[in-house]
Amino acid sequence: MKPVAWIASSLKDLRAFPEELRDDVGFSLYQAQLGRKPADAKPLRGFGSANVLEIVASGDDRTYRAVFTVQFADIIYVLHCFEKKSRSGIATPRQEIDLIKARLKLAEQEYKTWKESK
């Protein structure tokens, strides 16, 4: 089973989700750890492949998203967890995409360091 690593505030942000949605996200990440594609995960647009996925969880008339990457063979990095506040459309806001891109670069650096230490 692949370990999960949390980039920046992603774990803290996930802990702010309602409990039932945290459980849903946790189960989806567990499926990814086992090498399966979670049923509620889909590729995040703008990243060119299916290596960056988002889990969409809804409850209490709110929508939450958890974004993670499976591009590394040995580990899953959770890049960002947030409440989608925009009520216009389903598109991920530009500022969230920019943050995810920056955190993906951090994950790449952390992965390189992690691999060198093994």
Order of alpha helices (4+ residues) and beta strands (2+ residues): beta-alpha-alpha-beta-beta-beta-beta-alpha
